[in-house]
């Protein structure tokens, strides 16, 4: 069983998850994958990476909340569509 992540690491991943509109587990997975690619093993390095990824996401200028809202909107032809159980 893996060790419980550091509180600061969880907070950094939580801020990234909130900005991207994804779960904290998904954000943590993204940070872990990128950390593995860059060869980072220390928790402090991973926290810095999560903060850097958040800064990159903010700098990209993409409004993820508006994008998600647009994707969740129904087409006018499908507004009244209901699936059967």
C-alpha positions, 0 to 999 in steps of 0.5 A: 500500500502506498504512503498517504501523500503530504497535506501540502501535496494534496492541497497543491493537487486540489488547487490544480483540480479545482482550476481544471475542473477535475477530481483531486485523484485525477489531478494527483495522477497527472502530477505523478505521471509528469513527475515520473517523466521528469524524474522527480521523487521528492515530495517538495519537488512534486509540490513545486511541480503541481504549482508550476502546472497550475501556473501553466494552466492559468497562463494558458488563458483557457476558461475550463469552466466555460468549456465544460459548461458548453460541453454539457449544454444540450443541442436544441434537437436533443433538449427533450430527449430522455433515455429509458431505464 
